[in-house]
Amino acid sequence: MYNFYPKKRFGQNFLKNKDLLKKISELKNFENKSILEIGPGKGALTEYLLKKKPKKLLAIEKDEELKPFLVNIQNKYPEILKIIFQDALTYDYSKIEDKKIFLVANLPYHIATTLVIKWLRYIKKFESIIVMVQREVADRLSAKVSTKFYGRTSVLVQLHSNVKKIFDVSPENFHPKPKVDSSIIELTPKSNLNFNYENIDELLKICFAQRRKKLKNNLNKISHSDLQKIINSGVDLNLRPQNISIDSYLMMSKLLF
């Protein structure tokens, strides 16, 4: 219908397996709900989501060359589908009026982590975040303390949400075929978010700056009295940052700031 060639600079890998598209659209009951879809591409998943009779679907797409595909779908669902051509990294999510909205996305690998961290600031707006990411990113988001992938991102994401890895997707299900496996994960926002985002993020950046060093070495620039507060709280400063629990980081941020 339209000549379109996926752009490597946008990280475009379109999911083509219809069974998987249908499976994703059935992960939640979207009937009469509001959906935000990031990077709809040609609209393959968009159509499956629209068949679930949502109240409305807002799609944010960066590549305006995909407009003919998306407008064609919009003409079938003019009252439900709204399309915004903008970079999801610069979109102002505070504009979302719905109190609870489902976010669904097949994310470009190179910006997936950046986007997920950005969405944490608006986590209360989401009913659930269901995203396809590189499998290694999914492992990092869901990583437990003292495991290979546990780091700043793991702590930040798990402070805000419960992370569930749903299923893996192999490269042959995409066009063009990526060189890595993908995973579908769901982030379900936690209700009790009693912490300061900037404070704990600053602490995590300091602690994980050199993840192979002991915590006391990464914290060597803070005052002796603050270090003593941490020691008195029971945190072992001889441990490396990947061996410190999420609860301990939360406690440390409250002690230090």
VEXDREN-2710 file (C-alpha; in Angstrom, 1 decimal):
% VEXDREN-2710
k/r/px/py/pz
1/MET/0.0/0.0/0.0
2/TYR/2.8/2.5/1.0
3/ASN/6.5/2.1/0.4
4/PHE/8.2/2.2/3.8
5/TYR/11.6/1.1/4.9
6/PRO/12.4/0.7/8.6
7/LYS/15.0/3.2/9.9
8/LYS/17.9/2.0/11.9
9/ARG/18.4/5.4/13.5
10/PHE/14.9/5.1/15.1
11/GLY/15.5/1.5/16.2
12/GLN/12.5/0.3/14.2
13/ASN/11.9/-3.4/14.5
14/PHE/8.2/-4.1/13.9
15/LEU/6.5/-7.1/15.5
16/LYS/4.9/-9.1/12.7
17/ASN/3.7/-12.3/14.4
18/LYS/-0.1/-11.9/14.6
19/ASP/-0.5/-14.5/17.3
20/LEU/1.9/-12.5/19.5
21/LEU/0.2/-9.2/18.7
22/LYS/-3.1/-10.8/19.7
23/LYS/-1.6/-12.2/22.9
24/ILE/-0.3/-8.8/24.0
25/SER/-3.7/-7.2/23.4
26/GLU/-5.2/-9.8/25.7
27/LEU/-2.9/-9.4/28.6
28/LYS/-5.4/-7.0/30.2
29/ASN/-9.0/-6.1/30.0
30/PHE/-8.9/-2.9/27.9
31/GLU/-12.6/-2.6/27.3
32/ASN/-13.7/1.0/28.1
33/LYS/-10.2/1.8/29.4
34/SER/-7.8/4.5/28.2
35/ILE/-4.6/3.3/26.5
36/LEU/-1.4/5.2/25.7
37/GLU/0.6/3.4/23.0
38/ILE/4.2/4.5/22.5
39/GLY/5.8/3.9/19.0
40/PRO/2.8/2.3/17.2
41/GLY/4.8/2.1/14.0
42/LYS/2.5/0.9/11.2
43/GLY/-0.2/0.2/13.8
44/ALA/-0.2/-3.6/13.9
45/LEU/-0.6/-3.7/17.7
46/THR/-2.8/-0.6/17.6
47/GLU/-5.5/-2.4/15.6
48/TYR/-5.5/-5.4/18.0
49/LEU/-5.9/-3.0/20.9
50/LEU/-8.7/-1.1/19.2
51/LYS/-10.6/-4.4/18.7
52/LYS/-10.7/-4.7/22.5
53/LYS/-13.0/-1.7/22.6
54/PRO/-11.1/0.8/24.7
55/LYS/-12.6/4.2/25.6
56/LYS/-9.8/5.9/23.8
57/LEU/-6.3/5.2/22.5
58/LEU/-3.6/7.9/22.3
59/ALA/-0.7/6.9/20.1
60/ILE/2.6/8.8/20.1
61/GLU/4.9/8.2/17.1
62/LYS/8.1/10.0/16.2
63/ASP/8.4/9.0/12.5
64/GLU/6.0/11.1/10.4
65/GLU/6.6/8.8/7.4
66/LEU/4.3/6.3/9.2
67/LYS/1.4/8.8/9.1
68/PRO/-0.4/7.1/6.1
69/PHE/-0.6/3.8/7.9
70/LEU/-1.8/5.3/11.2
71/VAL/-4.3/7.7/9.6
72/ASN/-5.8/4.8/7.7
73/ILE/-6.5/3.1/11.0
74/GLN/-7.7/6.4/12.6
75/ASN/-10.3/6.7/9.8
76/LYS/-11.8/3.4/11.0
77/TYR/-11.9/4.5/14.7
78/PRO/-12.2/8.3/14.5
79/GLU/-13.9/8.7/17.9
80/ILE/-11.3/6.5/19.7
81/LEU/-7.9/6.9/18.2
82/LYS/-5.8/10.0/18.5
83/ILE/-2.3/10.2/17.0
84/ILE/0.5/12.6/18.1
85/PHE/3.6/12.8/16.0
86/GLN/6.3/13.6/18.6
87/ASP/9.3/12.1/20.2
88/ALA/8.2/10.1/23.3
89/LEU/11.4/11.2/25.1
90/THR/10.3/14.9/24.9
91/TYR/6.5/14.4/25.3
92/ASP/5.0/16.0/28.4
93/TYR/3.3/13.2/30.2
94/SER/1.8/15.6/32.7
95/LYS/-0.7/16.4/29.9
96/ILE/-2.4/13.1/30.4
97/GLU/-5.8/13.9/31.9
98/ASP/-6.9/10.3/32.7
99/LYS/-6.3/9.3/36.3
100/LYS/-5.4/5.8/35.3
101/ILE/-4.2/4.8/31.9
102/PHE/-2.6/1.7/30.4
103/LEU/0.7/2.3/28.7
104/VAL/1.6/-0.2/26.0
105/ALA/4.8/-0.1/23.9
106/ASN/7.2/-2.0/21.7
107/LEU/10.3/0.2/22.6
108/PRO/13.3/0.9/20.5
109/TYR/16.2/-0.9/22.3
110/HIS/18.5/2.2/22.5
111/ILE/16.0/4.4/24.4
112/ALA/14.0/1.8/26.4
113/THR/15.7/2.3/29.8
114/THR/15.7/6.1/29.4
115/LEU/11.9/6.0/28.7
116/VAL/11.1/3.7/31.5
117/ILE/13.0/5.9/34.0
118/LYS/11.2/9.0/32.6
119/TRP/7.8/7.3/33.2
120/LEU/8.6/6.6/36.8
121/ARG/8.0/10.3/37.5
122/TYR/4.4/9.9/36.3
123/ILE/3.9/6.4/37.7
124/LYS/0.7/7.4/39.5
125/LYS/-1.0/8.1/36.2
126/PHE/-0.7/4.5/35.0
127/GLU/-2.8/1.6/35.7
128/SER/-0.1/-0.6/34.3
129/ILE/2.9/-0.3/32.0
130/ILE/3.3/-3.2/29.5
131/VAL/6.4/-2.9/27.3
132/MET/8.5/-5.0/25.0
133/VAL/12.2/-4.4/25.6
134/GLN/15.5/-6.1/25.0
135/ARG/15.7/-9.2/27.2
136/GLU/18.8/-7.9/28.9
137/VAL/16.9/-4.7/29.9
138/ALA/14.0/-6.8/31.2
139/ASP/16.5/-8.8/33.3
140/ARG/17.9/-5.5/34.6
141/LEU/14.5/-4.1/35.5
142/SER/13.5/-7.2/37.4
143/ALA/16.9/-8.1/38.9
144/LYS/17.1/-9.1/42.5
145/VAL/19.8/-8.0/45.0
146/SER/23.2/-9.7/44.6
147/THR/22.5/-10.8/41.1
148/LYS/24.4/-9.9/37.9
149/PHE/22.0/-7.3/36.5
150/TYR/21.0/-5.6/39.8
151/GLY/21.8/-1.9/39.6
152/ARG/20.6/1.7/39.8
153/THR/17.8/1.0/37.3
154/SER/16.6/-2.1/39.2
155/VAL/16.3/-0.2/42.4
156/LEU/14.6/2.8/40.9
157/VAL/12.0/0.8/39.0
158/GLN/11.3/-1.6/41.8
159/LEU/10.8/1.2/44.3
160/HIS/8.0/2.5/42.1
161/SER/6.5/-0.7/40.8
162/ASN/6.1/-4.5/40.9
163/VAL/8.0/-5.9/37.9
164/LYS/6.7/-9.0/36.2
165/LYS/8.4/-10.6/33.2
166/ILE/5.6/-12.1/31.1
167/PHE/7.3/-13.9/28.2
168/ASP/10.3/-13.7/25.8
169/VAL/10.1/-13.0/22.1
170/SER/12.7/-14.3/19.6
171/PRO/14.2/-12.2/16.8
172/GLU/12.4/-14.0/13.9
173/ASN/9.1/-12.5/15.1
174/PHE/10.2/-9.0/13.9
175/HIS/10.9/-7.1/10.7
176/PRO/13.7/-6.3/10.4
177/LYS/15.1/-9.1/12.6
178/PRO/17.0/-7.8/15.6
179/LYS/20.2/-9.4/16.8
180/VAL/18.9/-9.9/20.3
181/ASP/16.0/-11.5/22.1
182/SER/13.2/-9.4/23.5
183/SER/10.9/-9.7/26.5
184/ILE/7.4/-8.4/27.5
185/ILE/7.4/-7.0/31.0
186/GLU/4.7/-5.4/33.1
187/LEU/5.2/-2.7/35.7
188/THR/2.4/-2.3/38.2
189/PRO/2.6/0.9/40.2
190/LYS/3.0/0.6/44.0
191/SER/0.4/2.6/46.0
192/ASN/2.7/3.7/48.8
193/LEU/5.5/5.8/47.3
194/ASN/6.9/7.5/50.4
195/PHE/10.3/8.8/49.2
196/ASN/11.9/11.7/47.3
197/TYR/12.8/10.6/43.8
198/GLU/15.7/13.1/43.4
199/ASN/17.3/12.2/46.7
200/ILE/17.3/8.4/46.1
201/ASP/18.4/8.8/42.5
202/GLU/21.3/11.0/43.6
203/LEU/22.3/8.4/46.2
204/LEU/22.1/5.5/43.6
205/LYS/24.3/7.4/41.1
206/ILE/26.9/7.8/43.8
207/CYS/26.8/4.2/45.1
208/PHE/26.8/2.6/41.6
209/ALA/29.3/4.9/40.1
210/GLN/31.9/2.1/40.5
211/ARG/29.9/-1.0/41.2
212/ARG/33.0/-3.2/41.8
213/LYS/34.2/-1.0/44.7
214/LYS/33.0/-1.3/48.3
215/LEU/30.2/1.0/49.3
216/LYS/32.5/2.9/51.7
217/ASN/34.8/3.9/48.8
218/ASN/31.9/5.2/46.7
219/LEU/30.6/7.2/49.7
220/ASN/34.0/8.6/50.6
221/LYS/32.9/12.2/49.8
222/ILE/30.1/12.4/52.3
223/SER/30.8/13.5/55.9
224/HIS/32.0/11.3/58.7
225/SER/28.8/11.9/60.7
226/ASP/26.6/10.9/57.8
227/LEU/28.7/7.7/57.3
228/GLN/28.3/7.0/61.0
229/LYS/24.5/7.3/60.6
230/ILE/24.5/4.7/57.9
231/ILE/26.7/2.3/59.9
232/ASN/24.5/2.8/63.0
233/SER/21.5/1.8/60.8
234/GLY/23.0/-1.6/60.2
235/VAL/24.2/-1.2/56.6
236/ASP/27.6/-2.9/56.0
237/LEU/29.8/-0.4/54.1
238/ASN/32.2/-3.2/53.2
239/LEU/29.6/-4.6/50.8
240/ARG/29.5/-3.7/47.1
241/PRO/26.5/-1.7/45.8
242/GLN/24.9/-4.7/44.1
243/ASN/24.7/-6.4/47.5
244/ILE/22.6/-3.7/49.2
245/SER/18.9/-4.2/49.3
246/ILE/16.3/-1.8/48.0
247/ASP/15.0/-1.1/51.5
248/SER/18.5/-0.3/52.7
249/TYR/19.0/2.3/49.8
250/LEU/15.6/3.8/50.8
251/MET/16.7/4.1/54.4
252/MET/20.1/5.5/53.5
253/SER/18.5/8.2/51.3
254/LYS/16.3/9.3/54.2
255/LEU/19.2/9.4/56.6
256/LEU/21.5/11.4/54.2
257/PHE/19.0/13.9/52.9
END
